[in-house]
Amino acid sequence: MKINRNLRFQMLAQSWLFVVLFILLVVLIGYLTSQYRVAKDITQANRNILTQGSVNILKQMKDPVNITVYATNDDANRGDTFRKGMIDFVARYQREKKNVTLKFINPSEEPKLAQEAGVKQDGETVVEYNKRSEHINPPFAEQEMTNLLVRLSRTNTQAVMFLDGHGERHLQGIKNHDIGEFGKQLEAKGFKFANPDLTIAQAVPANGAMLVIASPQVDVSEIEAKKIKAYLESGGNLLWLFDDNNLRGMKEVADYLGITVSPGIAVDMSAAQYGADAKVAFNSTYGDHAITRNFQLRTLFPEAHEVDAHASDEFGWKVGRLVEVAPNGWLESDKSAAGVSNQKVSFDAQVDKRGPINIGVALEREYGKKGQRVVVMGNANFLSNTFITNGGNLDFGVNIVNWLAGDDKLITIQPMPLKDINVTIPSDDTGRAVAWTVFHGFQFFIPLGFFIAGFWLWWKRRKA
């Protein structure tokens, strides 16, 4: 084909048009990437983007968050990239909340500022929110940072009081049946504890956020029971956990709340598919309540009792049912020996009650200018040190305490700690051989294989 001047001009114009359009496309893509961001994290614990729990917390925080990092300058030649890592870490929060600011101060260059801030080590960080501040030290993880933000945003700083001296599950105990691990999580989220001695105190302190009664093993004295009832009559909040239907000298308190607890426990025949005993009941459905709304984690309750609150309406309480268990099971009519596993049970239509079984209620009423709240659970085991890490037990317990404390906006799924940060290598020879092959394969063998394949293809095409 003969190429004349007009044809050459048209081809040149088409080439330049393609170049211009390509440049415009690149600019448009760059603009769109700066305005919109889509990310998919495939790690087990969402280490590159925030978990939904952290996102929910940030949505509740309207005021600016100021983060000041007291750290020396990075020295990439020596492998010191702390500041860069901090920028990447905080960027995850900044993408979800635009008014999170990050500032660096070199304590070597400005020692007076570091001294005024009370900084004691390199990398120490001060987080400020709503005229409150708290320090956090490296290494940083989402769990710790989000818990810090929860503490700063908490509006109720009153203490969580707990009854003691009657064999209760201790909120700061370390035994398997205690609820000390749950207590540690509450402390991490800004709660303080108080332990009033009701045999000496004139009354249950009115300045506490709530009173926790965690399944006493011996009877509460009459004078203590009267003080607890008076506390409720004056608008106090209560969390009452049962291990059985023994009221332990607090029948007047139960009558005042209008609650009853079943003698038998919930039997869940579907527990076998999870490798659990039938006396471990799994949640079926959650009630429509602030504590459980949008809560979808699976919870389990070992040796749970049914809680009924029909009479509560007569005493001015608004009743909300929290969780039902054992949809394929029943409520055993007879008392079962606590702690006995794999006990043979069978359904008796004459005396047993078909599931699902409600094991928790939330009571609420207006009292003066503030509301009064009570939660009664027919199970304390789910918060014990043995079971607190199972499923959503921790989240469910924290939601209950947040609601009782009046911090409804903090009721959310908690951020989970990273689980996939360590690799466990088997100690036998086969395990070490497999680990050596995998690690060095990605480091040396696979790249070398690609290099050899590429060289072979190049040589083959060159010969063709």
RACOR-V568832 format. One record per pair of residues at least 12 apart in sequence whose ideal C-beta (glycine too) atoms are under 6 Angstrom apart, sorted by the first residue. I is the first residue (numbers start at 0). GAP is how many residues later the second one is. D is the distance in Angstrom with one decimal. If there is no record, write none. Layout:
# RACOR-V568832
i:I gap:GAP d:D
i:I gap:GAP d:D
This chain:
# RACOR-V568832
i:43 gap:375 d:5.6
i:43 gap:376 d:3.9
i:44 gap:371 d:5.9
i:44 gap:373 d:4.4
i:44 gap:374 d:5.3
i:44 gap:375 d:5.9
i:46 gap:371 d:5.9
i:49 gap:42 d:5.2
i:49 gap:46 d:5.9
i:50 gap:364 d:4.7
i:51 gap:361 d:6.0
i:52 gap:359 d:5.6
i:52 gap:360 d:4.5
i:52 gap:361 d:5.0
i:52 gap:362 d:4.2
i:53 gap:88 d:5.9
i:53 gap:92 d:4.4
i:53 gap:361 d:4.8
i:54 gap:41 d:5.4
i:55 gap:356 d:4.1
i:56 gap:89 d:5.8
i:56 gap:92 d:5.8
i:56 gap:93 d:6.0
i:57 gap:38 d:4.9
i:57 gap:39 d:4.4
i:59 gap:349 d:4.5
i:60 gap:92 d:5.4
i:62 gap:67 d:5.1
i:63 gap:35 d:4.1
i:64 gap:35 d:4.6
i:64 gap:64 d:5.1
i:65 gap:35 d:5.2
i:65 gap:62 d:4.3
i:66 gap:23 d:5.9
i:66 gap:35 d:5.0
i:66 gap:60 d:5.4
i:67 gap:35 d:4.8
i:67 gap:58 d:4.7
i:68 gap:17 d:5.5
i:68 gap:35 d:5.1
i:68 gap:56 d:4.8
i:69 gap:35 d:5.2
i:69 gap:37 d:4.9
i:69 gap:44 d:5.1
i:69 gap:49 d:4.5
i:69 gap:54 d:5.3
i:70 gap:12 d:5.9
i:70 gap:51 d:5.8
i:70 gap:52 d:4.9
i:71 gap:34 d:5.6
i:71 gap:36 d:5.7
i:71 gap:50 d:5.9
i:81 gap:41 d:5.9
i:88 gap:51 d:5.6
i:89 gap:12 d:4.7
i:122 gap:15 d:4.4
i:123 gap:13 d:5.4
i:126 gap:21 d:5.7
i:128 gap:23 d:4.2
i:131 gap:20 d:5.1
i:133 gap:14 d:5.5
i:135 gap:12 d:5.6
i:141 gap:273 d:5.3
i:142 gap:272 d:5.3
i:142 gap:274 d:4.5
i:145 gap:269 d:4.6
i:146 gap:41 d:4.9
i:146 gap:42 d:5.7
i:149 gap:39 d:5.0
i:150 gap:39 d:3.4
i:153 gap:36 d:4.4
i:153 gap:253 d:5.9
i:155 gap:53 d:5.6
i:155 gap:249 d:4.5
i:155 gap:250 d:5.1
i:155 gap:251 d:5.5
i:157 gap:50 d:5.5
i:157 gap:51 d:3.9
i:158 gap:33 d:4.6
i:158 gap:35 d:3.9
i:158 gap:49 d:5.1
i:159 gap:31 d:5.2
i:159 gap:33 d:5.5
i:159 gap:49 d:5.6
i:159 gap:50 d:5.9
i:160 gap:33 d:4.7
i:160 gap:35 d:5.7
i:160 gap:47 d:4.2
i:160 gap:50 d:4.9
i:161 gap:50 d:4.2
i:162 gap:50 d:4.8
i:163 gap:31 d:5.4
i:165 gap:50 d:3.7
i:165 gap:52 d:5.0
i:165 gap:54 d:5.8
i:166 gap:49 d:6.0
i:166 gap:50 d:3.0
i:166 gap:51 d:5.5
i:167 gap:46 d:4.6
i:167 gap:48 d:5.2
i:168 gap:45 d:4.1
i:168 gap:46 d:5.8
i:168 gap:211 d:5.5
i:170 gap:12 d:4.2
i:175 gap:209 d:5.4
i:175 gap:210 d:4.8
i:176 gap:207 d:5.5
i:177 gap:207 d:5.7
i:178 gap:204 d:4.6
i:178 gap:205 d:5.9
i:179 gap:205 d:5.9
i:180 gap:204 d:4.8
i:180 gap:207 d:4.9
i:181 gap:201 d:4.7
i:181 gap:206 d:5.3
i:181 gap:215 d:5.6
i:193 gap:14 d:5.9
i:197 gap:26 d:4.3
i:197 gap:29 d:5.1
i:202 gap:24 d:5.4
i:203 gap:23 d:5.5
i:203 gap:27 d:3.7
i:208 gap:196 d:4.6
i:209 gap:27 d:4.0
i:209 gap:29 d:5.8
i:209 gap:194 d:4.6
i:210 gap:27 d:5.3
i:211 gap:27 d:4.7
i:212 gap:27 d:4.8
i:213 gap:27 d:4.8
i:213 gap:166 d:5.5
i:214 gap:26 d:5.3
i:214 gap:27 d:5.9
i:214 gap:28 d:4.0
i:214 gap:165 d:4.4
i:215 gap:32 d:4.5
i:218 gap:29 d:5.0
i:218 gap:30 d:3.8
i:219 gap:28 d:5.5
i:219 gap:29 d:4.3
i:219 gap:30 d:5.6
i:224 gap:24 d:5.4
i:224 gap:25 d:4.9
i:227 gap:25 d:5.5
i:228 gap:23 d:5.4
i:228 gap:24 d:5.1
i:228 gap:27 d:5.7
i:234 gap:132 d:3.8
i:234 gap:137 d:4.8
i:236 gap:136 d:4.9
i:236 gap:167 d:4.8
i:237 gap:136 d:4.6
i:238 gap:136 d:5.1
i:238 gap:165 d:5.9
i:239 gap:136 d:4.8
i:240 gap:136 d:5.2
i:240 gap:139 d:3.6
i:241 gap:19 d:5.2
i:241 gap:63 d:5.9
i:241 gap:136 d:5.2
i:242 gap:137 d:5.3
i:244 gap:16 d:4.2
i:244 gap:18 d:4.8
i:257 gap:51 d:5.9
i:257 gap:53 d:3.4
i:257 gap:54 d:3.6
i:257 gap:57 d:5.1
i:258 gap:50 d:5.0
i:258 gap:117 d:5.4
i:259 gap:48 d:4.7
i:260 gap:44 d:5.2
i:260 gap:46 d:5.7
i:260 gap:117 d:5.5
i:261 gap:43 d:4.9
i:261 gap:44 d:3.9
i:262 gap:72 d:5.0
i:263 gap:67 d:5.7
i:263 gap:68 d:3.9
i:263 gap:69 d:5.0
i:263 gap:70 d:5.7
i:264 gap:38 d:5.0
i:264 gap:40 d:5.8
i:264 gap:67 d:5.7
i:264 gap:71 d:5.4
i:265 gap:15 d:4.2
i:265 gap:38 d:4.7
i:265 gap:59 d:5.2
i:265 gap:60 d:4.5
i:265 gap:65 d:5.8
i:265 gap:91 d:4.4
i:266 gap:62 d:4.6
i:266 gap:63 d:5.6
i:266 gap:65 d:5.2
i:266 gap:78 d:5.3
i:267 gap:13 d:4.2
i:267 gap:14 d:5.8
i:267 gap:58 d:4.0
i:267 gap:61 d:4.2
i:268 gap:59 d:5.4
i:268 gap:60 d:5.2
i:269 gap:58 d:4.7
i:276 gap:64 d:4.8
i:276 gap:65 d:5.8
i:278 gap:24 d:5.3
i:279 gap:20 d:5.6
i:279 gap:22 d:4.8
i:280 gap:20 d:5.0
i:280 gap:23 d:4.9
i:280 gap:44 d:3.7
i:280 gap:45 d:4.6
i:281 gap:18 d:5.2
i:282 gap:16 d:4.7
i:282 gap:40 d:5.3
i:282 gap:42 d:5.7
i:283 gap:40 d:4.6
i:283 gap:41 d:5.8
i:283 gap:43 d:4.1
i:283 gap:72 d:4.4
i:284 gap:39 d:5.2
i:285 gap:37 d:5.5
i:286 gap:33 d:5.8
i:286 gap:34 d:4.1
i:286 gap:35 d:5.2
i:288 gap:31 d:4.1
i:288 gap:33 d:6.0
i:288 gap:73 d:5.6
i:289 gap:113 d:5.7
i:289 gap:118 d:5.6
i:290 gap:108 d:4.8
i:290 gap:109 d:5.7
i:290 gap:112 d:4.9
i:291 gap:30 d:5.8
i:296 gap:94 d:5.9
i:296 gap:95 d:2.6
i:296 gap:98 d:5.7
i:297 gap:93 d:4.4
i:298 gap:92 d:5.2
i:298 gap:93 d:5.0
i:298 gap:94 d:5.3
i:298 gap:97 d:5.2
i:299 gap:90 d:5.5
i:299 gap:91 d:5.7
i:300 gap:24 d:5.9
i:300 gap:78 d:4.3
i:300 gap:81 d:4.8
i:301 gap:79 d:4.3
i:302 gap:78 d:6.0
i:303 gap:21 d:6.0
i:303 gap:55 d:4.5
i:303 gap:74 d:5.5
i:303 gap:75 d:4.0
i:304 gap:73 d:3.6
i:305 gap:25 d:5.4
i:305 gap:51 d:5.0
i:305 gap:72 d:5.9
i:306 gap:52 d:5.8
i:306 gap:54 d:5.3
i:306 gap:69 d:5.5
i:306 gap:71 d:4.2
i:308 gap:52 d:4.4
i:311 gap:51 d:5.6
i:315 gap:49 d:5.1
i:316 gap:46 d:4.3
i:316 gap:48 d:5.2
i:317 gap:46 d:4.9
i:318 gap:42 d:5.9
i:318 gap:44 d:6.0
i:319 gap:42 d:4.3
i:320 gap:37 d:5.0
i:320 gap:40 d:5.8
i:321 gap:38 d:3.7
i:321 gap:40 d:5.7
i:322 gap:37 d:5.0
i:323 gap:32 d:3.8
i:323 gap:34 d:5.2
i:324 gap:32 d:5.5
i:324 gap:34 d:5.7
i:325 gap:29 d:3.9
i:325 gap:31 d:5.3
i:326 gap:28 d:5.1
i:326 gap:29 d:4.5
i:328 gap:26 d:4.6
i:329 gap:17 d:5.1
i:329 gap:22 d:4.7
i:329 gap:23 d:5.9
i:329 gap:24 d:5.3
i:329 gap:25 d:5.5
i:330 gap:22 d:4.1
i:330 gap:26 d:5.0
i:332 gap:18 d:4.0
i:332 gap:19 d:5.2
i:358 gap:19 d:4.3
i:358 gap:20 d:5.7
i:359 gap:17 d:4.6
i:360 gap:15 d:5.3
i:361 gap:13 d:5.1
i:372 gap:31 d:5.2
i:374 gap:25 d:5.3
i:382 gap:14 d:5.0
i:394 gap:18 d:5.5
i:394 gap:19 d:5.1
i:398 gap:12 d:4.7
